[in-house]
Amino acid sequence: MMKTLAPLLITLAIQVMTALAMMVMPVLATNAAADVGVSATYVGLFVAIVYLGAMLSSVAGGALVLRFGAIRVSQFCLLICAAGLLLAMLGQPSAMIVAALVIGMGYGPITPASSHVLAKSTPAHLTGLIFSLKQTGVPLGGALAGILVPPLVIIAGWRGALACVALICLAVAALAEPVRAGIDNDSESGRRIDFVAIFAPLKLVLGDAPIRGLALASILYSAMQLCLMGYLVTYLVQDLAMSLLQAGVMLAVAQAGGVFGRIVWGTVADRWVPPRRMFGLLGLTMAGGAGAAALFSPAWSNAALAVTVGLFGAAAIGWNGVLLAQVARLAPPGKVGLATGGTLFFTFFGVVIGPPLFGAIVGTGLGYPAAYLLLALPALAVGMRFTFGRRADL
């Protein structure tokens, strides 16, 4: 069991920290906006640029892991995320753009690296559960952002909050060093990294119909996830007149729902519901959550809001483990990292286009309710396809 648990814990810790680094700016956007000289609604553009960087670097992630080792690549990613956070402290719009791209470059290879590690150490009958447990690092990092960042902003200002998170990233990178040699023992120091190797993941995904279908659907699912995570705080502060602390707690509740969902959905997909159908059911649940978010108003009680965002988060943040475990099952032997990196290229593309479109809808005057409602419709269609389609039993 320790052969499975130790790799899970180290990859989980790294995932938590990179997710925290990515979520810092969405949480403190309302505080930083005046100093930067832009509207807080531009946080969607920041998130999109983060994932543009992640989209590009995830493709190279598989080749880098095979060459340098999964943990070494993850350490470098933490250093890159820290550098991006420190760059954002300059508080200039141009610096924010570069900082977002740098953070994304650090975020992209993390999942291909962890999938490579876990594919080696996980028994087949626990694939969904272990991959889902590792993916709880994303909502855990987001929940940590919702809980940790607002007090840091109050104590040290928004720049101080960025510096604190950067230091934590550096500390986790250092803590990973003692276990690196034992996990990175399959790295190929003589392996070449060229143009063909970098784009091999895309070729693999596009040439495999089941993986390709999952990858294309993940465009929409990831857009839904980031529109919930990236805009919830601003929506609650601006439309429902919540304080930043209250809205941060609601974000933490949504992320906690995601943690719960990732564990539960992975277990269900291992034992009772075929992974593809489980993937579709999560799309249907996301559609319901987005429709409910469109109905939020100051008349809602905090308890009702918390239950709703928790359930919404369970689906919209909880689907990733089911996807990654199924990609690992379908990938050719020894190519889990490559298949994961190629799939994530499409997943991150959904984040690149989703938040800016969402922000554009809000900016036209239609508001957050209309944006969430419009997001629910395609999620409903994709969920129906994977739940009731001919291959739903796979």
N, C-alpha and C positions, 0 to 999 in steps of 0.2 A: 504493500500500500504506500510506503514511503517513496517508492520509485515513481509513483503517480502524484503524491501529495507535494513533494518538494518542488518539482517543476511548476506545478499549478500555483503554488504560493508566490514564487518569484515572478512568474509572468503576470499574475494578478496584481502584485504590487506595482509593477512597471506600468500596466494598463491603467491603474488608478491614477498614477501621477501624470501621465500624458493626457488623460481625460480631464484632470483638474486644470492642467495648463491651458487646454483648449477652451475650457468653460469660464475662465476668469473674466475675460472681457465682457461676455454677455451679462454676467452678474453685476459688474460695476459700471456698465455703460451709462446709466443715468448720472453717475457721479463724475465720470471722466469727460462726458460730452462737452460740457462748457469749457473746460480747459483745452480740449482738442479743437474746439470750434466747429463741431458738427452736431447734427441731431442724433439722439440716441437710437433712432430708427435705423441708422446706418450700421448698427451692430450686425444686421443681416448680411451686409456686404463684407464685413470683417470675417464672419463665420464662413462665408462662401470662399473667400480668399484662402482661409485656413485649409479648407477641404480641396481647393484647387491644388495647393501644395501637396496635400496628402494623396490626392488622386495621382499626381505625377510620381511621387516617391514610392507609392505602394507597388507600382509596376516593377520598379527596380528592387523592391524588397526581397523577393525570392532569390534573385541572383546574389545579392549582397549577403544574405544569410548563408547560402551554400559556400561562399568564399570566406567570410570572416567569422561565421558562427552567430547563432541567434541572440545570445546574451550580449556579445560584443556589439552587435548592431543595435540592440535595445539601449545599451549604455550611451552610445553615440547619439541616439535619438533623444534621450533625456537631456543631454548636453545642448543639443540643438534647440529643444523646447525652451530651456532656461535662457539661452541667448535671445530667442524671440521675445520672451517676456521682458528681459532687461532692455531690449531695443524699444519696446512699446512705452517704456517709461519716459522717452523723449517727448511724448505728447504731441507730436506733429502728425498731421494727416498722412504725409508721405511715409513717415516712420511707421505708422500703424499698418499701412499697406504691406511694407516689407516685413514687419514683425509677424503679421498674419501668415504670410507666405512661409517664413522661416519656421514658425510653430507647426504649420501643416507638413513641411518637409520632415520634421521630427516625428510627427504623429503617424504618417503613412505606413512605414515599414513595421510598426509594432505588432500588428495582428498577423501578417505573414510570418514574422519571427516566432510569435507565441504558438501559432498553429503548427509550425515545424517542430517545436519542442514537444507539444502535447501529443501530436500524432505518433511520436516515438514512444511515449510513456503511458498512453491511455489504453486500457483494455477495450475491445470492440463494443462490449455491452454497456460501457459507461461513456461512450463518445459524446452523446448529446448532453449528458449531465456535466461532464468535465469541461467541455467547450463552453457551455452556458455559464458555469461557475466562473471561468476565466473572464468571460464577457461581462460579468457583473462589475468588473473594474470600470467600465464606462459610466454606468449610472452611479456607482459608488464615488467615482471622481466628481461627477456632477453634483451629487448630494453634498460631498465635502466642500465643493465650491459654494453651494447655497448656504451652508452652515458657517464655513470658515471665513469666506471673503468679506461679507458685510461687516463683521466685527473688526477685521483687519483694516477695512476702509475707515471705520470710525476712529480706530486707534492711530493708524499711521498714514491715512490718506490712500488714494487709489494707487499712487506710485509705490508706496510702501507695501501694499498688498501684493503687487506684482513682484517686488523684490523678494518677499517672503516665500512665495510659491516657487520662484526660480531657485532659491537656496534649497528648498525641500527636494526639487528635482535632482540637484547635484548630489544631495545626500543619498538618495535612493540609488543613483548610478554607482556611487562608491560602495554601497552595501551589497550590490549584486556581484562585485568582483570575486569574493571568496568561492562562489558556486559556479563561476563561469567555466573553469577548466573542465569540470565534470560533465557539464551540459554541452559545451561546444566541442566535444571530442570528435565530431563528424565533419568539422569544417575542412574545406579543401583549399589549402593555401596556394596551390598552383592553378586554381581555376581562373580562367579568363572571364572578364566582364566586358562584353562588347555590345554593340547595338542589337545584334540578334538575341543575345542572352537576356537583355533588358526587356525586350518585347515578346519573349517566349510565353509569358503568362497570358497575354491577350490572345495569342494564337491558340493556346490550349483551350481557353474559355469559349472563344468563338467557334471552335471546331467541335465542341461537345454540347449537344442539344440540351440535355437536362441541366447542366451547369449554366449554360447560356440563358435558359429561361429564368433560373433563379437570380442570376446576375442582373438581368434586365428588370425584373420585378423589384430588386433591391434599390433601384434608382428611386422609385416612388416611396418605398418604405423609409429610406434614409432621409428623404425630403420631409416626410411627416415627422420623423424623430427630431430633426433639427429645428423644425418650425415650432415644435412644442418646447424643446429645451432652450432655443435661442430667443424666443419671443415671450415666453410665459411671464417672466418677471416684469418686462416693460408693459405688457398687456394689463397685468393686475395693478401696477402702479398708476398707469395713465388712465385706464378706463374704469377701474373699480376703486381708485383712490386708496390703495393699500400702501403701507409704509414699505421701504426697501427690505426691512427685516422680515415683515410678514410675508412678502412676496418671495423672499429667499427661502423661507420655510416651506412654502407651497412647492417651489422648485425641488426642494429636498424630498418632499412627499412624492412627487412624480418620479424622481430618481429612485426612491426606495421601492416604489411600485415596479420600476424597471428591474431592480435587483431581484425582487420576489418573482417577477415574471420570467426572467431568464433562467432561474433555477427550476421553476415549476414546468415551464414549457419544454425545456430540455429533457426533463425526466419523463414527461408525458410522451414526447416524440420518441424516446427510447423504448417505452414499454407498451403504450396503449393506442396512440394515434399515429398513423404514418407521417413521417416528417413533412412531406409535401403538403398533405392536408392540414397539418398543424400550422404550416407557414401561411396557408390561405385563411384559416380561422383567425389568425392574428391580424390579417388585413381587414377582415370584417369588423373586428373589435376596434381597430384604429379608426375606422370610418365612424363608428358609433361615438368614440371619444371625441373626435374632431367636431362632430355634429353637436355634442353636448357643450363643448367649449364655445361654440358660436352663440350659445344661450346664456353665457355668464353675464351677471349684472350685479350691481351693489346690493340687490335684494337677497342674493344668495347668502346663506350662512357660511361661516368659515368651515364648519363640519362638512356641509354639502360640497363645497369647493374642494376640500381635501380628499373626500371620497372619489369625486369625479376625476381629479387630476391623478390620483393614485391609480385608478383603473385605466385611464388613458395611458399613463406612463408604463403600466404593466405590459401593454401591447406595443405601443409606439417605441418604447425603449427596450423592450424585452425580446424582440424577435431575432436579434443577431446571432445568438448561440445556436438556434435551430438552423439558421442559414449556414453558418460556418461548419457545423457538424455534418450537415448533409453534403456540403462541398468536399469536406475531408473524406466522406464515405465514397463519393463518386470520383474523386481524383485518382489518376493512375498512381501506382506504387512509387514512392519516393518523390512525388511531385505535389504534395499537399501545399507547401509554401508557395509554389508557382501558381497553383489553381486559386489559392486564397488571394494572392496579390492581384491576379487578373480579375477576379470577382470584385474585389474592393475598388478597382479602377472605376467600375460602373456604380458601385455603391456610393463612392465619394462624389461622382458626377451628380447624383441626385441632390447632394448637399450643396454643391456648387450652384446649381440652378434653382433649387427649392426656396431657400431663404430670401434671395433677392426678388424672386417673383412674388413671394408672400409679402415682403416689404413694399413692393410696388403696388400691390392690391390695396394694402393699408394706406399707402401714400396718396392714392387717387381719391380718398375720402370715403371709400366703402367700409373701411375699418377692419378691426381684427375679427369680428364675428363672421363677416362675409368671406374673409380670407380662409378661416378654418373650415367654413362650410364648403367652399370650392375645393379645398384639399380633400375633403371626405369622399367626394364623388368618385375620383379615379381609384382611391383605396378600396372602395366598395366593389368596383369592377374587377380589380386584380384579385381581391380576396375571393370573390365568387369563382373566378377561373381556377385558382389553385385548390379551392375546397371541393368544387363539384366537377372539375374537368375530368377528362378521360384518364389522366395519369395521376389523379389525386391519391391513389392508393400506394404510390411509390414512397 
